[in-house]
Amino acid sequence: MVKINELTYNYSSGVQLNFPDFNLEKGEQALILGQSGCGKTTLLHLLSGLLKPTTGKVVVENENISLLSGAPLDKFRGASIGVVFQIPHFIEALTVKENLTLTQSLAGKSKDVERIKSLLLDLGIESKLNSKMNALSVGEKQRVSIARALVNSPALILADEPTSALDDENCDAVLKLVREQAKKQNSTLLIVTHDNRLKDQFDKRIEL
Amino acid sequence: MNILRLSWKNIKSKPLSSLLSMLLLAVGLSTAIILKLTEHQLTENINNTGKDVKLVIGAKGSRLQLVMSSVFQIDNPTGNINYGFYSLLKRNKMIKEMIPVSMGDSYKRKRIVGTNHDYVSLFAGELKEGVLFEKPLEATIGSVVAAELGLKVGDEFVGGHGMEEVLHSHDEYKYKVVGVLKRSGSVLDNLILTPVQTVWIMHAGHAHDSEYTLGGAEEGSHEEHAHEEVVEEEDSHEHHNHDHGHEHHEHVEVNLDSLLANVDPKDREITAILFPNLSGNAKIGVLNNANNQPNMMAVDPAPEIALLKNKLTPFVSIIIAISWFITIIAMFSVFIGLLNSLRGRKYEIALMRVLGASKAKVLVSILFEGIILSVLGYLLCLILSHSGMELIGNWMQNEYQYEFTGWIFLTSELTYLGIAIAIGLVSALIPAYKAYHTDISETLAK
């Protein structure tokens, strides 16, 4: 399902990063661990096609995304990969519902408000459907960003330090939600983190 | 949630900056449109009013002033000429039509014009109710006069001497409204029409201290004939009165007729004579004849109007330049507004790309923002320019007795929609290009 092979990336400064090969099955949940500066975010950008690898290949759902570019790559990413960022960012001019319908339409899917409502219900923020983004707390925002990563039922969900900005209580809740939801729709989940609170909860761990 | 709606939401989320851009654009374009509306109506008015007058004879003075006062009813008259000259020309078989006009009095700032029925036909005036004036002191009024002063058939009013401010009122005689004209879009709408004899009666006894005697009484060789003619005309007028005069106002009419008969021919004055349909030799003949009179001149209105238009050109150019200046500032305002708003939204642009938006889609969304702003600016400009024109029109009507309205729409206004969209596009170009080239990975990694 997700496979990286002899993947390297050269920064413009000349520094080269080498990534260990790994392979994830469909529905598998894994952790990528590493200290700051070891290339966690770079790997995540390589996996989502935001960066082009110098050598090696990234295969997501039998698609070698290293070979894709331009609009087809954007389209593939929108439809097959959901991303949860460390700091949740949204289109501030839109409400929760509008941010999620925009996510549906940018991925080329039709607007499905029922899907959005049931997701928000699962995440415990159903009352925030029509809220402005700036009216939400950090924890609520992170839940909306999980909803955004899940709304198109992507094959792969990538999470970049999803819990590092949260307190213990929210950390547990958010982690639990994202794992449950990924499992529910059988998406592969890959969490990139240096947050040791997560370490023991995953069987599959990849150290950078 | 499509891209167009997203652009709209982004504009709405920055109401002040968006409003400023729209307002600047609207003010710039409004200035240009108001100018266009004014020019259009002025030209139409000038054409409607001036096109059928081929020659004007009046007292010596400014040629333009004579045309403005006696054809367009704007300026003050240059003075008066003796009615005798009119009577003399009446004998000329080559002249088919001539219309006397006599100004100087007004009622509540509406000009009273002594004339004949041809004046009404000259501007294709039609009666809405009542009849055209026949006897002295009868008045047929224009549609605007009727509406603004609330006058109707049967009403009476007291006129006064003077056009802008009434110097003294002629309260010994009352005008009686006998007819109201339909709206014609010409000078008729703002005038009170009455026979020229009314003016003589009003000014009997006052004539010599009136300011219009300055260019008045003629001492030419045609005087003798002229007097005879006047007397003949009075006779026919008297007969006419006898036919109708027994029903009412008999007492007044007898007085009026005797009064009229007592008006010294020297005091029988008119302000100007208008000649419709005069051309060729007849025109040259009349022109020479009038110009040979010591206190008279004949003026062809067409070149005077052309001269006036030329005089206005620099002012029009200045206003056009100002409107462009404001419009260009508006363009910068849209540009800076978009650039500022995008600076804060760099992460959002990257986010859209992660969510599947192509570079082109991001580019289009920013261009849409520019276009939406400019189309809204244009709509605002339509409201501003037309209500502004209506306001200016009301002011001009009070000031110049000339009617301008904001409630007409020209097809050329649509070209300003094109200009507005072009401005929106051009000012969004650089911001859109920047968004197009956003480095997503770098932006997200920050």
Interface residues (C-beta under 8 A of the other chain):
Chain A: T41 T42 H45 S48 L50 L51 G70 A71 D74 K75 R77 G78 A79 V83 F85 H89 F90 I91 E92 A93 L94 E98 T101 L102 T103 Q104 S105 L106 A107 G108 K111 R148
Chain B: M1 N2 L6 K9 N10 K12 S13 R345 Y347 E348 L351 M352 R353 V354 L355 G356 A357 S358 K359 A360 K361 I440 S441 L444 A445
